[in-house]
């Protein structure tokens, strides 16, 4: 029982997806694991609405396109994110 509680409260890893313009491919950036508490949203977006934050385990771009992830880019500060519901 304690193990299940620990897993539920564990920090989860996310990725940020950027698409500079319509003709560009999706670019994937890693971000640090953040504790979302009870938030149930599958994706998050920042204030501009252009960058999408998605769980690493099942990453699909907002367009529905599936992505192969390569976590090698720089980190972003997760403050200021809103839930995408």
C-alpha positions as CSV (number, residue, x, y, z in Angstrom):
1,X,0.0,0.0,0.0
2,X,2.8,2.4,0.9
3,X,4.5,1.7,-2.5
4,X,1.3,2.6,-4.4
5,X,1.1,5.9,-2.5
6,X,4.7,6.7,-3.3
7,X,4.2,6.0,-7.0
8,X,1.1,8.3,-7.1
9,X,3.0,11.1,-5.5
10,X,6.2,10.7,-7.6
11,X,7.4,13.5,-9.8
12,X,6.6,12.8,-13.5
13,X,8.9,13.6,-16.5
14,X,7.6,15.8,-19.2
15,X,8.7,17.0,-22.6
16,X,8.2,20.3,-24.3
17,X,7.2,20.3,-28.0
18,X,7.9,23.4,-30.1
19,X,6.8,24.1,-33.7
20,X,8.4,27.4,-34.9
21,X,6.1,27.6,-37.9
22,X,3.6,25.5,-39.9
23,X,6.3,24.1,-42.2
24,X,8.7,23.1,-39.4
25,X,8.9,19.7,-37.8
26,X,8.1,19.4,-34.1
27,X,11.1,20.0,-31.9
28,X,11.3,18.1,-28.6
29,X,12.9,19.5,-25.5
30,X,13.3,17.9,-22.1
31,X,12.2,19.7,-18.9
32,X,12.8,18.6,-15.3
33,X,10.3,16.4,-13.6
34,X,7.7,18.5,-11.8
35,X,5.2,17.5,-9.1
36,X,1.7,18.0,-10.6
37,X,-0.1,17.0,-7.4
38,X,-3.7,15.9,-8.3
39,X,-3.7,17.5,-11.7
40,X,-5.2,15.1,-14.3
41,X,-4.4,17.0,-17.5
42,X,-2.6,15.0,-20.2
43,X,-0.8,18.1,-21.5
44,X,0.1,21.6,-20.4
45,X,0.9,24.7,-22.3
46,X,2.7,27.9,-21.5
47,X,1.4,31.5,-21.5
48,X,2.0,31.9,-25.2
49,X,0.1,28.7,-26.0
50,X,2.7,27.8,-28.7
51,X,4.8,25.3,-26.6
52,X,3.2,22.1,-25.5
53,X,4.3,20.0,-22.5
54,X,3.5,16.3,-22.7
55,X,4.3,13.3,-20.6
56,X,7.3,11.3,-21.9
57,X,5.5,8.0,-21.7
58,X,2.9,8.8,-24.4
59,X,3.9,11.8,-26.5
60,X,1.6,12.9,-29.2
61,X,1.8,16.3,-30.8
62,X,-1.3,18.6,-30.6
63,X,-1.8,17.7,-34.3
64,X,-2.1,14.0,-33.4
65,X,1.3,13.2,-34.9
66,X,3.3,10.7,-32.8
67,X,6.8,11.7,-32.0
68,X,10.1,9.8,-31.4
69,X,11.8,11.7,-28.5
70,X,15.4,12.8,-28.3
71,X,15.9,14.5,-25.0
72,X,19.0,16.6,-25.6
73,X,17.9,20.2,-25.5
74,X,18.0,22.7,-22.7
75,X,15.6,22.9,-19.7
76,X,12.8,25.4,-19.3
77,X,11.3,26.8,-16.1
78,X,8.0,25.2,-15.6
79,X,6.5,28.1,-13.7
80,X,3.6,29.9,-15.5
81,X,2.2,26.8,-17.1
82,X,-1.6,26.3,-17.3
83,X,-3.5,23.0,-17.6
84,X,-4.8,22.2,-21.0
85,X,-8.2,20.5,-20.4
